[in-house]
Amino acid sequence: MNASPPPVDGASGHVSSRKGLSSVPPRVWAALVLLVVTVLFVAQNRDTAQIQFLVVSLTAPLWAALAVSVAAGVVIGLLVRPSQRRSRGASG
């Protein structure tokens, strides 16, 4: 009869004794919370909205219009932030 060895944590090499919900990484919890918030946001903002930009006018769900606005803000933020290469070169 061969007994199987206890599970070993690959990152630290220690025997893993944690089981259940406490072994879920914090970033997974954060992702789950964001998922729930997103689903609730979409569920509460399903009404349509009239959107006008320059000469274009369209009707879209409010959540979609807000999501496009947030995505545009993220892209703008990524474009205007200093590059990693420049900030490392200036500090060293």
C-alpha positions as CSV (number, residue, x, y, z in Angstrom):
1,M,0.0,0.0,0.0
2,N,1.5,3.2,-1.2
3,A,0.4,6.4,0.6
4,S,0.3,9.5,-1.5
5,P,2.6,12.3,-0.3
6,P,1.0,15.5,1.0
7,P,0.5,18.3,-1.6
8,V,3.5,20.6,-2.0
9,D,3.1,24.3,-2.7
10,G,5.1,25.0,-5.9
11,A,6.0,28.5,-5.0
12,S,7.5,28.0,-1.6
13,G,8.2,24.2,-1.6
14,H,6.3,23.8,1.7
15,V,3.7,21.2,2.3
16,S,0.3,22.7,1.7
17,S,-2.1,22.2,4.6
18,R,-4.6,25.0,3.6
19,K,-7.8,23.8,2.0
20,G,-11.1,25.4,1.0
21,L,-11.8,29.1,0.6
22,S,-8.8,30.3,2.5
23,S,-6.5,29.0,-0.2
24,V,-8.1,31.2,-2.9
25,P,-5.7,34.1,-3.8
26,P,-6.8,37.7,-3.1
27,R,-6.7,38.6,-6.8
28,V,-9.3,35.9,-7.5
29,W,-11.5,37.4,-4.7
30,A,-11.1,40.8,-6.2
31,A,-12.0,39.5,-9.7
32,L,-15.1,37.8,-8.3
33,V,-16.2,41.0,-6.6
34,L,-15.7,43.0,-9.8
35,L,-17.6,40.4,-11.7
36,V,-20.6,40.7,-9.3
37,V,-20.5,44.5,-9.4
38,T,-20.4,44.5,-13.2
39,V,-23.3,42.1,-13.5
40,L,-25.3,44.2,-11.1
41,F,-24.4,47.4,-13.0
42,V,-25.5,46.0,-16.3
43,A,-28.7,44.6,-14.8
44,Q,-29.6,48.0,-13.4
45,N,-28.7,50.0,-16.5
46,R,-30.5,48.2,-19.3
47,D,-32.5,51.2,-20.3
48,T,-31.7,52.8,-23.7
49,A,-30.1,56.2,-24.0
50,Q,-29.9,58.7,-26.8
51,I,-26.2,59.3,-27.5
52,Q,-25.1,62.2,-29.7
53,F,-21.5,62.8,-30.8
54,L,-20.8,65.5,-33.4
55,V,-23.3,64.7,-36.2
56,V,-23.9,61.1,-35.2
57,S,-26.9,60.2,-33.1
58,L,-27.7,56.7,-31.9
59,T,-29.7,54.8,-29.3
60,A,-27.8,52.3,-27.1
61,P,-28.2,50.6,-23.7
62,L,-26.9,52.9,-21.0
63,W,-24.5,50.3,-19.7
64,A,-22.9,50.0,-23.1
65,A,-22.4,53.8,-23.5
66,L,-20.8,54.0,-20.0
67,A,-18.6,51.0,-20.8
68,V,-17.3,52.6,-24.0
69,S,-16.6,55.8,-22.0
70,V,-14.6,53.9,-19.4
71,A,-12.7,52.0,-22.0
72,A,-11.8,55.3,-23.8
73,G,-10.6,56.7,-20.4
74,V,-8.4,53.6,-19.8
75,V,-6.9,53.9,-23.3
76,I,-6.2,57.6,-22.8
77,G,-4.6,56.9,-19.4
78,L,-2.4,54.3,-21.0
79,L,-1.3,56.6,-23.8
80,V,-0.4,59.6,-21.6
81,R,1.4,57.7,-18.8
82,P,5.2,57.8,-18.9
83,S,6.8,54.8,-20.4
84,Q,8.6,52.3,-18.2
85,R,11.9,52.7,-20.1
86,R,12.0,56.4,-19.5
87,S,11.1,56.3,-15.8
88,R,13.8,53.6,-15.2
89,G,16.4,55.5,-17.1
90,A,15.8,58.7,-15.1
91,S,16.0,57.0,-11.7
92,G,19.2,55.1,-12.3
